[in-house]
Amino acid sequence: MDLNRNKENAIAFYKMAYEGNPKEAVKRYVGQEYIQHNPDVADGKRGFIEYFERMLKEYPEKSINFLRCIAEGDLVALHTHQIWPDNDQYVTMDFFRFDDNGKICEHWDAIQQVPKEFANDNTMF
């Protein structure tokens, strides 16, 4: 496994899909199968494309910042900060599994809304 390549590809894949071109993201970066573990997104390539196309129509002004990227074995983890309309902010952790050809084949994520108040002086980023 080429860990640096996988890290670059995970970021490029997610950024391309998030910013409005999920079909091309799947074409470039996804392998023969795409297993989806997010319960709000249908399994497979088609489910991924449909979800991101819908998000583009409903929330065209959303943005994403990639904060951290960690790779080990066939996995890449991304830590992101997403800003949606009305300054609605989320922190996400996405995990991608790569196949032997360096293509994404599986995805897990956890999403948490950034609260208005914190019990400490630390940020979520």
MIDOSE-1310 file (N, C-alpha, C; in nm, 2 decimals, decimal comma, always signed):
residues 125
mdln	+0,08/-0,12/+0,00/+0,00/+0,00/+0,00/+0,09/+0,13/+0,00; +0,05/+0,22/-0,09/+0,12/+0,35/-0,09/+0,04/+0,44/+0,00; +0,08/+0,46/+0,12/+0,01/+0,54/+0,22/-0,01/+0,69/+0,18; +0,09/+0,75/+0,12/+0,08/+0,89/+0,08/-0,02/+0,90/-0,04
rnke	-0,01/+0,81/-0,13/-0,10/+0,81/-0,24/-0,25/+0,80/-0,19; -0,27/+0,70/-0,10/-0,40/+0,68/-0,05/-0,45/+0,80/+0,02; -0,37/+0,87/+0,10/-0,41/+0,99/+0,17/-0,45/+1,10/+0,07; -0,37/+1,12/-0,03/-0,40/+1,22/-0,13/-0,53/+1,19/-0,21
naia	-0,55/+1,06/-0,24/-0,67/+1,02/-0,31/-0,79/+1,03/-0,22; -0,78/+1,00/-0,09/-0,90/+1,01/-0,01/-0,94/+1,16/+0,00; -0,85/+1,25/+0,02/-0,88/+1,39/+0,02/-0,94/+1,44/-0,11; -0,88/+1,40/-0,22/-0,92/+1,44/-0,35/-1,06/+1,39/-0,38
fykm	-1,09/+1,26/-0,35/-1,22/+1,20/-0,37/-1,33/+1,27/-0,29; -1,30/+1,30/-0,16/-1,41/+1,36/-0,08/-1,43/+1,50/-0,12; -1,32/+1,58/-0,15/-1,33/+1,72/-0,19/-1,41/+1,73/-0,32; -1,37/+1,64/-0,42/-1,44/+1,65/-0,55/-1,59/+1,62/-0,54
ayeg	-1,63/+1,52/-0,46/-1,77/+1,49/-0,44/-1,84/+1,60/-0,36; -1,78/+1,64/-0,26/-1,84/+1,75/-0,17/-1,86/+1,88/-0,25; -1,77/+1,91/-0,33/-1,78/+2,04/-0,41/-1,86/+2,03/-0,54; -1,92/+1,91/-0,56/-2,01/+1,90/-0,67/-1,99/+1,81/-0,79
npke	-1,89/+1,72/-0,78/-1,87/+1,63/-0,89/-1,85/+1,49/-0,84; -1,96/+1,43/-0,78/-1,94/+1,30/-0,73/-1,93/+1,19/-0,83; -1,98/+1,21/-0,95/-1,96/+1,11/-1,06/-1,82/+1,09/-1,10; -1,75/+1,21/-1,11/-1,61/+1,20/-1,15/-1,53/+1,15/-1,03
avkr	-1,56/+1,18/-0,91/-1,49/+1,13/-0,80/-1,50/+0,98/-0,79; -1,61/+0,92/-0,81/-1,63/+0,78/-0,82/-1,55/+0,72/-0,93; -1,56/+0,78/-1,05/-1,49/+0,73/-1,17/-1,34/+0,72/-1,14; -1,28/+0,83/-1,08/-1,14/+0,84/-1,06/-1,08/+0,75/-0,94
yvgq	-1,16/+0,75/-0,83/-1,10/+0,70/-0,71/-1,17/+0,58/-0,65; -1,28/+0,53/-0,70/-1,35/+0,41/-0,64/-1,32/+0,29/-0,72; -1,31/+0,18/-0,65/-1,28/+0,05/-0,71/-1,41/-0,02/-0,76; -1,40/-0,15/-0,78/-1,52/-0,23/-0,83/-1,64/-0,22/-0,74
eyiq	-1,62/-0,21/-0,61/-1,73/-0,20/-0,52/-1,72/-0,08/-0,43; -1,83/-0,04/-0,37/-1,82/+0,07/-0,27/-1,92/+0,04/-0,16; -1,87/+0,00/-0,05/-1,95/-0,04/+0,07/-1,97/+0,08/+0,16; -2,10/+0,12/+0,18/-2,13/+0,24/+0,26/-2,18/+0,20/+0,39
hnpd	-2,13/+0,26/+0,50/-2,17/+0,23/+0,63/-2,25/+0,35/+0,70; -2,26/+0,46/+0,63/-2,34/+0,57/+0,68/-2,49/+0,54/+0,66; -2,57/+0,53/+0,76/-2,71/+0,49/+0,75/-2,80/+0,59/+0,67; -2,75/+0,71/+0,64/-2,83/+0,80/+0,56/-2,80/+0,80/+0,41
vadg	-2,70/+0,71/+0,37/-2,66/+0,71/+0,23/-2,68/+0,56/+0,19; -2,74/+0,55/+0,07/-2,76/+0,41/+0,01/-2,63/+0,35/-0,02; -2,62/+0,22/-0,01/-2,50/+0,14/-0,04/-2,46/+0,15/-0,18; -2,34/+0,14/-0,21/-2,29/+0,14/-0,35/-2,26/+0,27/-0,41
krgf	-2,20/+0,27/-0,53/-2,16/+0,39/-0,60/-2,27/+0,48/-0,63; -2,38/+0,42/-0,68/-2,50/+0,50/-0,72/-2,55/+0,58/-0,59; -2,56/+0,51/-0,48/-2,61/+0,58/-0,36/-2,52/+0,69/-0,32; -2,39/+0,68/-0,33/-2,30/+0,79/-0,30/-2,32/+0,90/-0,39
ieyf	-2,33/+0,88/-0,52/-2,35/+0,98/-0,62/-2,48/+1,06/-0,59; -2,59/+0,98/-0,57/-2,72/+1,05/-0,55/-2,72/+1,13/-0,43; -2,66/+1,09/-0,32/-2,65/+1,16/-0,20/-2,58/+1,30/-0,22; -2,46/+1,29/-0,28/-2,38/+1,42/-0,30/-2,45/+1,51/-0,40
erml	-2,51/+1,45/-0,50/-2,59/+1,54/-0,60/-2,70/+1,61/-0,53; -2,77/+1,54/-0,44/-2,88/+1,60/-0,36/-2,83/+1,71/-0,27; -2,71/+1,68/-0,20/-2,66/+1,78/-0,11/-2,61/+1,91/-0,19; -2,56/+1,89/-0,31/-2,52/+2,01/-0,39/-2,64/+2,09/-0,42
keyp	-2,75/+2,03/-0,46/-2,87/+2,11/-0,49/-2,93/+2,18/-0,37; -2,94/+2,11/-0,26/-3,00/+2,16/-0,14/-2,91/+2,26/-0,06; -2,78/+2,24/-0,07/-2,68/+2,32/+0,01/-2,56/+2,36/-0,07; -2,58/+2,44/-0,18/-2,47/+2,47/-0,27/-2,36/+2,55/-0,20
eksi	-2,39/+2,62/-0,09/-2,29/+2,71/-0,03/-2,21/+2,64/+0,08; -2,22/+2,51/+0,10/-2,15/+2,44/+0,21/-2,00/+2,44/+0,17; -1,92/+2,42/+0,28/-1,77/+2,42/+0,25/-1,71/+2,31/+0,35; -1,59/+2,27/+0,31/-1,52/+2,17/+0,39/-1,37/+2,21/+0,40
nflr	-1,32/+2,19/+0,52/-1,17/+2,20/+0,54/-1,12/+2,07/+0,59; -1,01/+2,03/+0,54/-0,94/+1,90/+0,58/-0,84/+1,94/+0,68; -0,86/+1,89/+0,80/-0,77/+1,92/+0,91/-0,66/+1,82/+0,94; -0,69/+1,69/+0,93/-0,60/+1,59/+0,96/-0,62/+1,47/+0,86
ciae	-0,52/+1,40/+0,83/-0,53/+1,28/+0,74/-0,43/+1,18/+0,79; -0,47/+1,06/+0,83/-0,39/+0,96/+0,89/-0,41/+0,83/+0,80; -0,30/+0,76/+0,77/-0,31/+0,64/+0,70/-0,23/+0,53/+0,77; -0,29/+0,41/+0,76/-0,23/+0,29/+0,82/-0,29/+0,17/+0,74
gdlv	-0,20/+0,09/+0,69/-0,24/-0,03/+0,62/-0,33/+0,01/+0,50; -0,45/-0,05/+0,49/-0,54/-0,01/+0,38/-0,64/+0,09/+0,42; -0,62/+0,16/+0,53/-0,72/+0,26/+0,58/-0,66/+0,40/+0,58; -0,75/+0,50/+0,55/-0,72/+0,64/+0,56/-0,83/+0,70/+0,64
alht	-0,79/+0,79/+0,74/-0,89/+0,86/+0,82/-0,87/+1,01/+0,80; -0,99/+1,08/+0,78/-0,99/+1,22/+0,76/-1,07/+1,29/+0,87; -1,01/+1,40/+0,92/-1,08/+1,48/+1,02/-1,11/+1,61/+0,95; -1,24/+1,64/+0,94/-1,28/+1,76/+0,87/-1,37/+1,86/+0,95
hqiw	-1,37/+1,98/+0,90/-1,46/+2,08/+0,95/-1,55/+2,13/+0,84; -1,68/+2,11/+0,86/-1,78/+2,14/+0,75/-1,86/+2,26/+0,80; -1,88/+2,36/+0,71/-1,97/+2,47/+0,74/-2,08/+2,47/+0,64; -2,20/+2,47/+0,69/-2,33/+2,46/+0,61/-2,40/+2,60/+0,62
pdnd	-2,51/+2,61/+0,55/-2,58/+2,74/+0,56/-2,61/+2,78/+0,70; -2,62/+2,91/+0,72/-2,65/+2,97/+0,85/-2,54/+2,94/+0,95; -2,42/+2,92/+0,90/-2,30/+2,89/+0,99/-2,32/+2,77/+1,07; -2,39/+2,67/+1,02/-2,42/+2,54/+1,09/-2,29/+2,46/+1,07
qyvt	-2,22/+2,43/+1,18/-2,09/+2,37/+1,17/-2,08/+2,23/+1,22; -2,01/+2,14/+1,15/-1,99/+2,00/+1,19/-1,84/+1,96/+1,19; -1,81/+1,87/+1,28/-1,68/+1,80/+1,27/-1,71/+1,66/+1,23; -1,63/+1,61/+1,14/-1,65/+1,47/+1,09/-1,52/+1,39/+1,10
mdff	-1,54/+1,26/+1,11/-1,43/+1,17/+1,10/-1,47/+1,07/+1,00; -1,40/+1,06/+0,89/-1,43/+0,97/+0,78/-1,32/+0,86/+0,77; -1,36/+0,74/+0,75/-1,26/+0,63/+0,73/-1,29/+0,57/+0,60; -1,18/+0,55/+0,52/-1,19/+0,49/+0,39/-1,10/+0,37/+0,38
rfdd	-1,15/+0,26/+0,33/-1,07/+0,14/+0,31/-1,03/+0,14/+0,16; -0,91/+0,10/+0,13/-0,86/+0,10/-0,01/-0,84/-0,05/-0,05; -0,86/-0,08/-0,17/-0,84/-0,22/-0,22/-0,69/-0,23/-0,27; -0,66/-0,35/-0,32/-0,52/-0,37/-0,36/-0,47/-0,29/-0,47
ngki	-0,56/-0,23/-0,55/-0,53/-0,14/-0,66/-0,52/+0,00/-0,62; -0,53/+0,04/-0,49/-0,53/+0,17/-0,45/-0,66/+0,25/-0,47; -0,77/+0,18/-0,48/-0,90/+0,24/-0,50/-0,98/+0,23/-0,37; -1,07/+0,33/-0,35/-1,16/+0,33/-0,23/-1,26/+0,22/-0,25
cehw	-1,29/+0,14/-0,15/-1,39/+0,04/-0,16/-1,49/+0,03/-0,04; -1,46/+0,11/+0,06/-1,55/+0,11/+0,18/-1,53/+0,24/+0,26; -1,64/+0,28/+0,32/-1,65/+0,41/+0,39/-1,73/+0,40/+0,52; -1,68/+0,46/+0,63/-1,74/+0,48/+0,76/-1,73/+0,62/+0,79
daiq	-1,82/+0,68/+0,87/-1,81/+0,81/+0,92/-1,88/+0,83/+1,05; -1,84/+0,94/+1,12/-1,91/+0,99/+1,24/-1,91/+1,14/+1,23; -2,03/+1,19/+1,25/-2,05/+1,34/+1,24/-2,11/+1,39/+1,37; -2,05/+1,51/+1,41/-2,10/+1,57/+1,53/-2,11/+1,72/+1,50
qvpk	-2,23/+1,78/+1,54/-2,25/+1,92/+1,53/-2,16/+2,00/+1,63; -2,10/+2,11/+1,59/-2,02/+2,19/+1,68/-2,12/+2,27/+1,77; -2,11/+2,25/+1,90/-2,20/+2,32/+1,99/-2,17/+2,46/+2,00; -2,27/+2,54/+2,04/-2,25/+2,68/+2,06/-2,17/+2,71/+2,19
efan	-2,18/+2,62/+2,29/-2,11/+2,64/+2,41/-2,02/+2,52/+2,44; -1,90/+2,54/+2,50/-1,81/+2,43/+2,54/-1,79/+2,43/+2,69; -1,77/+2,31/+2,75/-1,74/+2,30/+2,89/-1,59/+2,32/+2,92; -1,51/+2,35/+2,81/-1,37/+2,38/+2,83/-1,33/+2,48/+2,72
dntm	-1,20/+2,52/+2,72/-1,15/+2,62/+2,63/-1,09/+2,56/+2,50; -1,11/+2,43/+2,48/-1,05/+2,36/+2,36/-1,16/+2,37/+2,25; -1,11/+2,36/+2,13/-1,20/+2,35/+2,01/-1,21/+2,20/+1,97; -1,29/+2,18/+1,88/-1,31/+2,04/+1,82/-1,21/+2,02/+1,71
f	-1,13/+2,12/+1,68/-1,04/+2,11/+1,57/-0,89/+2,11/+1,61
